[in-house]
Every structure is written in structure tokens, then in C-alpha cells.
Amino acid sequence: MSALEEALLVQIENADLPSPVREVTFHPHRRWRFDFFYPDEKVACEVEGGVYIQGRHSRGKGFEGDCEKYNEAAAMGITVLRVTAKHIKDGRAIEWLTNVLNNKNNKWTDSEAAMRPLRGP
């Protein structure tokens, strides 16, 4: 587990969210895995590292492979959140994950809450 994934996992625990399944293969014919997955809610969270250093996720072939993976997940009805180090450090990652899980579990108190904007960068 990367340091970023570990940091997000600590935030998940501190937010009293359910524990996600880690490094789970989700596709019936490919070996693609999600960093964090909530199978009942069909929500995944991918921690994207190396964004500013031309890491695998931001170069041509790796980026195209990620597009294929995320589009196949969408076709299977899975919501995929993609987060970076900045999102984890500034709290937006856990805020997004909390909001998506609450929405999937119908925990909104009213329709206005579901429409509220998230805080900006």
C-alpha cells in the first residue's frame, strides 16, 4: 500500500465510513483492480500517484489504459472516484467519498443536501 493510500485509509477510518475492500479485481475478464472498493454500493476510489512527475497514469499508454478501465467500470454501473495527493491532503478526497457513499445509501436528509456544492481547492 502506498503512503497516499495509507493516508486515505486513515481518513476513511476517522470518518467512521465502512471499511473498503482493498486491491479487489472487479472485471470478469481483466485483471484490473481498484485501490478501494465498496461492492454493495458499487463505489470505487483510485489514488492517482505521479501526477506531476509523468508517472504511469499521466503518460499516453497508461492514461489510455486507465480510460479503458474506468469506462468498463462505468458500463458495469460502478462509480469511480479518482483522487490525487492534493485531494487527500486537503480533505476533498474523503469529502467526495463520504458524499458519494451517503448518496448511494440514501442518507441525505433532503434533496437540497444532495445538490450542495463541495468546497473548492
Stockholm file with secondary structure:
# STOCKHOLM 1.0

chainA/1-121         MSALEEALLVQIENADLPSPVREVTFHPHRRWRFDFFYPDEKVACEVEGGVYIQGRHSRGKGFEGDCEKYNEAAAMGITVLRVTAKHIKDGRAIEWLTNVLNNKNNKWTDSEAAMRPLRGP
#=GR chainA/1-121 SS CCHHHHHHHHHHHHTTCCCCEEEEECCSSSCCEEEEEETTTTEEEEECCCTTTTCGGGSHHHHHHHHHHHHHHHHTTCEEEEECHHHHHHTHHHHHHHHHHHHHTTCCSSHHHHHCCCCCC
#=GC SS_cons         CCHHHHHHHHHHHHTTCCCCEEEEECCSSSCCEEEEEETTTTEEEEECCCTTTTCGGGSHHHHHHHHHHHHHHHHTTCEEEEECHHHHHHTHHHHHHHHHHHHHTTCCSSHHHHHCCCCCC
//
